Amino acid sequence: MRASDAERERIAELLREAVAEGRLDMDEFDQRLESAYKARTHGELEPLVQDLPAPGSTVAPVGASAPAPLRGSAANWPARIGGSATSKGAFALWGGFERKGRWTVGRLFTAFAMWGGGDIDLREANFEDREIVIRCFAIMGGIRVVAPPELNVEVKGIGIMGGFGEGSNEGGEISPDSPRVQITGFALMGGVGVDRKRTKAERRRLKEEREAELEERRRRGLEGPDGGGRKKL
């Protein structure tokens, strides 16, 4: 049976989990990931994960409808580097484009918007290489790039009667093993903005972790019910 893009992506996700858990070394991971993206049938996909259990369970059949869990900016960066690019560019003329979710950014990605706009979301993305260059050209249009705070991003574009630069920043430490992404280009009577922002799922996860930590401290008697230190009598 012919395999779909979603099934290839789900197998690739299982491989990323496996290398993050130490079940595969990087050479094995690279070979299997390349084979997964080239696979055309279930018969080509199944051998790639037959010896790899999914985290906490056995491997689901290739044709199963349940998708692999998305991985936010807290994911293991080395597992998100490598593999074939799913997109190397985007173009908008009197319209728009969008790159978001689980996609693989080409080592050189070129975006152009004229009298239109586009969104490039790197928060759930994978990267073809450790060094990535994203070239953005906006003429009387706009391009927005969204990156997780932990991603190493350098902005070097030029604005001419327009703007090219960083916008909102949620804050966070740059991860030393993240890819290095350079965003360059120019905006003419338009704008290119780069925002550092976590996904809603990532913010929710961090909030739940903080609440769980606070509850644990309260349980151990380290804090009073109002969140402050327990007062001494």
C-alpha positions in Angstrom: 0.0 0.0 0.0 1.3 3.5 -0.8 2.4 5.6 2.1 1.2 9.1 2.8 3.2 12.2 3.8 1.7 12.0 7.3 2.8 8.4 7.7 6.4 9.2 6.6 6.4 12.1 9.1 5.2 9.8 11.9 8.0 7.3 11.2 10.5 10.1 11.2 9.2 11.3 14.6 9.6 7.8 16.0 13.2 7.8 14.7 13.8 11.2 16.4 12.5 9.9 19.7 14.8 6.8 19.3 17.9 8.9 18.8 17.0 11.1 21.7 16.7 8.1 23.9 20.0 6.6 22.8 18.5 3.7 20.9 20.1 4.9 17.6 23.4 6.6 17.0 23.5 9.5 14.6 24.7 7.5 11.6 21.9 5.0 11.9 19.4 7.9 12.5 20.6 9.7 9.3 20.4 6.6 7.2 16.9 5.6 8.4 15.5 9.2 8.3 16.7 9.5 4.6 15.1 6.2 3.8 11.8 7.2 5.6 11.5 10.4 3.5 12.2 8.4 0.3 9.8 5.6 1.1 6.8 5.1 -1.2 5.1 2.2 0.4 4.3 0.8 3.9 6.6 -2.1 3.2 9.5 0.3 2.9 8.6 2.2 6.1 7.8 -0.7 8.5 11.4 -2.2 8.6 12.8 1.2 9.7 11.0 1.0 13.1 10.4 -2.7 13.7 13.2 -2.8 16.3 12.2 0.5 17.9 9.5 0.8 20.5 7.7 4.1 20.7 8.3 6.0 24.0 6.5 4.1 26.7 4.8 1.6 24.3 5.3 -0.6 21.3 5.4 0.8 17.8 2.0 1.5 16.3 1.2 0.2 12.9 2.2 2.4 10.0 -1.5 2.9 9.0 -2.7 3.9 12.5 -4.7 7.1 12.6 -3.2 8.5 15.8 -0.5 11.1 14.9 2.8 11.2 16.6 3.0 13.9 19.4 4.2 17.3 18.4 7.5 18.4 19.8 8.0 21.9 21.1 11.0 24.1 21.5 12.1 22.0 24.5 12.7 19.0 22.2 16.2 17.5 21.8 17.8 19.8 19.2 20.2 17.2 17.7 17.3 15.0 16.8 15.7 17.9 14.9 18.8 18.5 12.7 19.2 16.6 9.4 17.0 15.0 6.8 15.8 16.3 3.5 14.2 19.8 3.3 10.5 19.8 2.8 10.6 23.5 1.8 13.4 25.7 0.5 11.4 28.8 -0.3 8.1 30.7 -0.4 6.5 33.3 -2.7 3.6 35.7 -2.3 2.2 38.2 -4.8 -1.1 39.8 -4.0 -1.6 36.9 -1.6 0.1 35.0 1.2 2.1 32.0 2.2 2.6 30.0 5.4 5.1 27.6 6.7 4.3 26.2 10.1 4.0 23.0 12.2 6.3 20.1 11.5 8.3 20.9 8.4 12.0 20.8 7.6 13.7 24.1 6.7 16.2 24.0 3.9 19.7 25.1 4.7 19.0 28.1 2.4 15.4 29.2 2.5 14.3 32.2 0.4 11.0 34.0 1.0 9.6 36.8 -1.2 6.4 38.9 -0.6 5.2 41.7 -2.8 1.8 43.3 -2.0 1.2 40.3 0.2 2.5 38.6 3.3 3.9 35.4 4.8 4.5 33.6 8.0 7.5 31.4 8.7 7.1 29.5 12.0 10.2 27.7 13.3 8.9 26.6 16.6 8.0 23.0 15.6 10.3 22.9 12.6 13.2 20.6 11.9 16.3 21.8 10.1 18.2 20.4 7.1 21.5 21.5 8.6 23.1 23.0 11.7 23.7 26.3 9.8 20.5 27.8 8.2 20.1 31.0 6.2 16.7 32.4 5.7 16.5 35.2 3.2 13.5 37.4 3.4 12.6 40.0 0.8 9.5 42.1 1.4 8.4 44.8 -1.1 5.3 46.7 0.0 4.4 43.6 1.9 5.3 41.8 5.1 7.0 38.6 6.4 6.9 37.4 9.9 9.3 34.9 11.4 8.5 33.2 14.7 11.2 31.3 16.5 11.4 29.7 20.0 13.4 31.6 22.5 16.0 28.8 22.8 16.9 28.9 19.1 20.1 30.6 18.1 18.8 33.3 15.7 20.8 36.2 14.2 19.0 39.0 12.4 21.0 41.0 9.7 18.5 42.5 7.3 18.0 46.0 6.0 14.9 48.2 6.0 14.4 50.9 3.3 11.4 53.0 4.1 10.3 50.0 6.1 11.5 47.8 8.9 13.6 44.8 9.4 14.3 43.6 12.9 13.3 41.7 16.0 9.9 42.2 17.6 8.5 40.6 20.7 10.7 38.4 22.9 9.4 36.1 25.6 12.9 35.6 26.9 14.9 32.4 27.4 18.4 31.0 27.2 19.9 30.1 23.8 20.4 26.3 23.7 24.1 25.5 22.8 23.1 22.6 20.7 20.4 24.4 18.7 20.9 25.2 15.0 22.2 28.6 14.1 19.7 30.5 12.0 20.7 33.7 10.2 17.8 35.8 8.9 18.9 38.3 6.3 17.4 40.2 3.3 15.7 43.6 3.0 12.3 45.3 3.3 11.3 48.0 0.9 8.2 50.0 2.0 7.3 46.9 3.9 8.5 44.9 6.9 10.2 41.8 8.1 9.7 41.0 11.8 11.3 38.3 13.9 9.4 37.3 17.1 10.7 34.9 19.8 7.6 33.2 21.1 6.7 29.8 22.5 3.7 27.8 21.3 0.6 27.7 23.3 1.3 24.0 24.2 4.8 24.9 25.4 3.5 27.8 27.5 0.9 25.5 29.0 3.5 22.8 29.7 5.8 25.3 31.5 2.9 26.6 33.5 1.9 23.1 34.6 5.5 22.4 35.6 5.7 25.6 37.7 2.4 24.8 39.4 3.5 21.2 40.1 6.8 22.4 41.6 4.9 24.9 43.8 2.5 22.3 44.9 5.4 20.0 45.8 7.1 22.7 47.8 3.9 23.4 49.7 3.4 19.7 50.3 6.9 19.5 51.9 6.2 22.5 54.1 8.7 24.8 52.4 6.1 27.4 51.5 2.9 28.7 53.0 -0.5 28.4 51.2 0.0 31.9 49.7 3.3 30.9 47.9 5.6 32.7 50.3 7.9 31.2 52.8 6.3 29.6 55.9 6.5 32.1 58.8 8.3 31.1 61.9 6.5 31.5 65.2 
